[in-house]
Amino acid sequence: MAMPAFLRLRQEADLMERFTQTYRLKFANVIDRLNAAADAPTDLQCVRLCVEAVNMMLDSQTQVARTLREIADADGPRVPARAA
């Protein structure tokens, strides 16, 4: 049986919160390392961390959009999603 949209939205919000907390700690660590020039991370490490974070944010936003669309569909007529 499919999980109700409001529960999926709650799960996604919880995931987004855990994600942001985790990445804030990771970025804080990188910032500290950059400020301590002796063992500063490479540019590639910084870029990888940023790309990883953006990719996860986009995935989370996609899931939230889908769930919100399902909630809206339950309350009104179906409107086709716009193509990106």
N, C-alpha and C positions, 0 to 999 in steps of 0.2 A: 504494500500500500504506500502511496506517495505521501511524503511528509507535507503537512500544511505549509503554505507560503510564509505565514508569520513565524513559524518555528525555523524555517530555513533562513529567513532574514535575521532572526536572533542569532543563529549559529554564525552567519556571515559577519555580523557586527562583532561577535566575540572573537572570531578569527582575525578580523581587521585590528582589533584592539591589541591582541597578542602580537600580531605582526609589527604594529607600530612600536610597541614597547621593545621588542627584540631588536628591531633595526635602529631605534634611537640609541640603544646600548652599543650596538656595533659601530655606528657612526661616531659616538662619543669616544670609543676606543681609537678609531682611526684619527680623529681630530687630536686626541692626546698624543698619539704617535707622531703625527705631523708636526706638532708643536715641539716635540723633543727630537730635534733634527738628527740625532745620532743613529737611530734605527728607523727612520721614516719609511713608511710603506712605499712600494713602487707605484708609479702611475697606473700600471695595469691592475694592481690590487684595488686601488681606489675606484677605477672605472668599473671593474667587475662588481664591486659592492653596490655602486649606484645603479648599474643596469639591472642587477638582481632585484633591488628594491623597487625600481620602477615597474619591472615586469610583474612582480607580485601585487603591486598596487593596481595595475591595470586589470589583472585577473580578478581581484576582489571587487573592483568597480563593475566589471562585467557581471559577476554573480549577483551583486546588489541590484543592478539594473534589471536583470531577468526576473528576480524575485519581486521587485516593485511592479514590474509590468504585469506579472501574474495577479498580484493583489489588485491592481487597477482593473484588470480584465474581469475580475469577479464582481466589480461594482459598475461596469459600464460596457459599451460596445467595444469589440475588438478592433484595434487600429494596427495596421501592419507596421513592423519595426522599420526604421530608416536604415538603409545600407550605409556602411561607413566608407 
